[in-house]
């Protein structure tokens, strides 16, 4: 009988150790949009120093929609989005916690020879009316257009705020980048390329971030910005999730957001 009890105790202990090991391996993953990814990873690095017991993972982009689907189905516990939740998503039990606003930047490969455009020039470029940078005082080089899919958060902000973009029809010769990182890497690697995405200070390295109508994305008068937020499903908030949410609203995180050219929001 004692042998049986001892064996049962060992079995229970082994299950506990296995579960604890699995939990440690799983850690806390924050999935979703690629907007502000470098900034969020920097926040994550600060969090990991403050909470070495929590294994944090901020993986590459699966889009805001992917993050919402993952958290909504319970596949993941914490997500990151660059668009507001719809009424149905809120009714489904998703909680939305904004933490930063990021300006929507337009940037080019340095070969274009252009460092600023009017909003009218921008519409003419993306509609295909202007096809050579020389027509805008730049290099004699073909314009290579990089756009995003229709549901992209930065594109939605540009359509809502940038003059002429609400009725813009993209040139059929534009390339559609499926992630923010793809748009950035295409603009970095292709001569004559122009793309758009959330602003961060690393964009200034190897790219020309354009002034639009005389305003840089970091200017107060620059009109277009996307709001980044964390999401989770109501009733699932656990200690490690709360720790990361609290850190994202800390003074340290706010300083990091400002260093990346963003504006902190939230509590």
Buried (B, 14 or more C-beta within 10 A) or exposed (E): EEEEEEEEEEEEEEEEEEEEEEEEEEEBBBBBBBBBBBBBEBBBEBBBEEBEEBBBEBEEBBBBBBBBBBBBEEEBBBBBBBBBBEEEBEEBEBBBBBBBBBBBBBBBBBBBBBEBBBBEBBBBBBBBEBBEBBBBEBBEBEBBBBBBEEEBBBBBBBBEBBEBBEEBEBBEEBBBBEBBBBBBBBBBEBBBBBBBBBBBBEBEEEBBBBBBBEBBBBEEEBBBBBBBBBBBBEEEBEEBBEBBBEBBBBEBBBEBBEEBBBBBBBE
